[in-house]
Amino acid sequence: MNWKAELEKFFKEHEEEGVALLKELVSKNTVNPPGNEYLVADVLKKYFDELKIPYETFEKTPKRTNLIAKVGEGHPVLFVPCHADVVPVNPDWDHDPFTVKIENGTAYGRGVGDDKGPMVSAFLLAKFLKQHEGEFKGTFLFASVADEEVGSTDGLVWLTETGKIKADYAVVPDTGSGIYKLSYGEKGLLRFQYTFRGKAGHAAYPDHGINSIWPAVAFLNSVKESYTEKIGFLKEKDQPNFSPTTFTVSGLEAGSAYNIIPKECKVRMDIRYTPQRNLEEIKAWTDSLAKAACEQYPGTSFTVEMPDHMVAFEIDPEGKLCKAAMKATKDLTGKDAVLFGMNGTTVCKQLLAAGIPSLGYSQDDDGSAHQTGEHIKLSEIPLFGIALGLLFFDLAE
Ligand SMILES: [Zn+2]
């Protein structure tokens, strides 16, 4: 079977159906909060019933529906979660953001790219695969998931923690970066609060207290120096597919009155680190800077808290999933895709924690996700759908 030719023919024939489905999905207001993802699930159920594609629905919270539909049999199992919720709209849209506007082959509306456009591609692929069931190996799991925009606690966090996802691979069509950029990893997120301590006292008698601000300033200066490569911690291990590890000082707090020497000074930092680093290494380094800062100011000390931590990850760039995606893009377009690591975080983290290798591979939304005027070229629907199909067939080989 020449799957590429078959897929191209199918997506050409179903162009209008894709546009109609996109309009229907966008018309369902799934702004999160509150989400109401059942509105999208109801649309999908109607079509899956017609197509005799079996599906299951899961709700941790009423109306926050997750739907998983299945085509094919056996391994490999490819799980493709598209999220049904969207972000809120600003009042400055020039048309109703829940009514798709089409101009020069581009669709405008809330959710057209993030993530209802990719959902249309994945839906049409499920329909195509249903027509060919029995002619290929493996299982395609289409999913419409809830609550992605607000932490996924009603969506993939819950689905993975309760063991509802059984898959060999996942493709998360939610990067907005198109089929030429494969997100094969994500930076880690780490938040520290360093509290420097001295001794309170009357400001008129500086010798009677120990000012906690000075070790904090020394600490901040050494963090900044490291950042400008004087210490060299930051660049030595970072690798080209990721942007460098970043340290952002995002908070500073000390002092309660003009006439009191501050006993405590808090420094808050948001750190995004590449998979080549880890928590222990970064903490050992920032701790050493804090310790050196306190040594400059006898009588001071520090403690550290870590309110947030999500580990960095990357999947094997030479592994089956990355290779299948690279090959799909190349076979379809003749162009090479590049690997990149995301600065932010997606549900890939949850899937990976559940032991499922995951890749961000998607439509190109021109960076318009979450913005007024969110848009997607209609040509992205077949482009991504066909690429996803080729990727699936390649995994099964
Ligand atoms: Zn999204």
Residues whose N, C-alpha, C, O or C-beta is under 5 A from the ligand:
A	BS01	ZN	D114 D115 D174
